[in-house]
Amino acid sequence: MTQHVEFFHSAPSRSIGVLALLKELSADFTLHLLDQTAGEQRQPAYLAINPMGKVPAILHDGALVTEQVAIYIYLADLYPDARLAPRIGDPLRGPYLRWIAFYGSCFEPATVDLSLKREPAPPSLCPYGDYQTMLDTLTTQLARGPYLLGNVFSAADILWGTALGWMSKFDLVPHLAVIDDYIARIAARPAVAAASQ
């Protein structure tokens, strides 16, 4: 099995986080840059790769991986020597997966509903309960240490740090000290800074 990855990216977009992760992993990858302003992500050539027409996407050994959360898990596990994902059996593996999944299953839906001024679904149907509980859950965790796993930096931090940084530019997350400090800490990492240029 080769470790070479084909990475489909558009800048500026949230796929910058995956670019930062690839750089942090010192991954072997080929960058395929799509011009979203020209609609390249909706052209047949790219739709043949990802019918959703979204970035990021990766191809590895014939396997297509889309959806940010899946890509982060896949890449961090593909490059275990970088130690950005606790391995199965490590007590931090469960919390690591929790925070990666929390991003896609709770944070994004709650933030989208809030930004569009939509009422959340009834509690029994809503994936995140309510926005404030979701936010309090996140900020309580961020207050416990420099990273989501305390003193251990992981791929989850690249996902969250770059996403929060992106969303804060549009005031989609509150400017709380615990969030702003976390964004700054992740943005200061050389791989994240290089991906953001």
Backbone hydrogen bonds, N-H to C=O, Kabsch-Sander energy under -0.5 kcal/mol:
donor,donor_aa,acceptor,acceptor_aa,energy
5,V,28,D,-2.2
6,E,59,L,-2.8
7,F,5,V,-0.6
7,F,30,T,-3.1
8,F,6,E,-0.5
8,F,57,A,-3.0
9,H,7,F,-0.6
9,H,32,H,-2.6
16,I,13,S,-1.6
17,G,14,R,-1.6
19,L,15,S,-1.7
20,A,16,I,-2.5
21,L,17,G,-2.3
22,L,18,V,-2.8
23,K,19,L,-2.2
24,E,20,A,-2.7
25,L,21,L,-2.3
26,S,23,K,-1.1
27,A,22,L,-2.6
29,F,27,A,-0.8
30,T,5,V,-2.5
32,H,7,F,-3.3
32,H,30,T,-0.5
33,L,31,L,-0.6
34,L,9,H,-3.2
36,Q,34,L,-1.0
38,A,35,D,-0.6
39,G,36,Q,-1.2
40,E,35,D,-2.3
42,R,39,G,-2.0
43,Q,40,E,-1.3
46,Y,43,Q,-0.8
47,L,43,Q,-2.6
48,A,44,P,-1.7
49,I,46,Y,-1.3
50,N,46,Y,-3.1
53,G,50,N,-2.6
57,A,8,F,-1.2
58,I,65,V,-2.5
59,L,6,E,-2.1
60,H,63,A,-2.4
63,A,60,H,-2.6
64,L,62,G,-0.5
65,V,58,I,-2.8
67,E,56,P,-0.6
71,I,67,E,-2.3
72,Y,68,Q,-2.6
73,I,69,V,-2.2
74,Y,70,A,-2.7
75,L,71,I,-2.8
76,A,72,Y,-2.3
77,D,73,I,-1.9
78,L,74,Y,-2.0
79,Y,75,L,-1.6
82,A,79,Y,-1.6
83,R,80,P,-1.6
90,D,87,R,-2.6
93,R,90,D,-2.2
96,Y,92,L,-2.4
97,L,93,R,-2.5
98,R,94,G,-2.6
99,W,95,P,-2.4
100,I,96,Y,-1.8
101,A,97,L,-2.7
102,F,98,R,-2.8
103,Y,99,W,-1.2
104,G,100,I,-1.1
105,S,101,A,-2.7
106,C,102,F,-2.0
107,F,102,F,-2.4
108,E,103,Y,-2.5
110,A,106,C,-2.2
111,T,107,F,-2.7
112,V,108,E,-2.7
113,D,109,P,-2.4
114,L,110,A,-2.3
115,S,111,T,-2.7
116,L,112,V,-2.1
117,K,114,L,-1.2
118,R,113,D,-3.0
125,L,122,P,-2.7
126,C,122,P,-1.5
130,D,128,Y,-1.5
134,M,130,D,-2.2
135,L,131,Y,-2.9
136,D,132,Q,-2.9
137,T,133,T,-2.3
138,L,134,M,-1.9
139,T,135,L,-3.0
140,T,136,D,-2.3
141,Q,137,T,-1.4
142,L,138,L,-2.5
143,A,139,T,-1.8
144,R,141,Q,-1.4
145,G,142,L,-0.9
147,Y,150,G,-2.2
149,L,152,V,-0.7
150,G,147,Y,-1.8
151,N,149,L,-0.7
152,V,149,L,-0.9
153,F,151,N,-0.6
155,A,84,L,-3.1
157,D,154,S,-1.2
158,I,154,S,-1.0
159,L,155,A,-2.2
160,W,156,A,-2.7
161,G,157,D,-2.9
162,T,158,I,-2.1
163,A,159,L,-2.0
164,L,160,W,-3.0
165,G,161,G,-1.9
166,W,162,T,-2.4
167,M,163,A,-2.9
168,S,164,L,-2.4
169,K,165,G,-1.0
169,K,166,W,-0.6
170,F,167,M,-1.0
171,D,168,S,-1.5
172,L,167,M,-2.6
176,L,174,P,-1.7
180,D,176,L,-3.2
181,D,177,A,-2.9
182,Y,178,V,-1.1
183,I,179,I,-2.7
184,A,180,D,-2.3
185,R,181,D,-2.2
186,I,182,Y,-2.4
187,A,183,I,-2.9
188,A,184,A,-1.5
189,R,186,I,-1.5
193,A,189,R,-2.8
194,A,190,P,-2.5
195,A,191,A,-2.0
196,S,192,V,-1.6
197,Q,194,A,-0.9
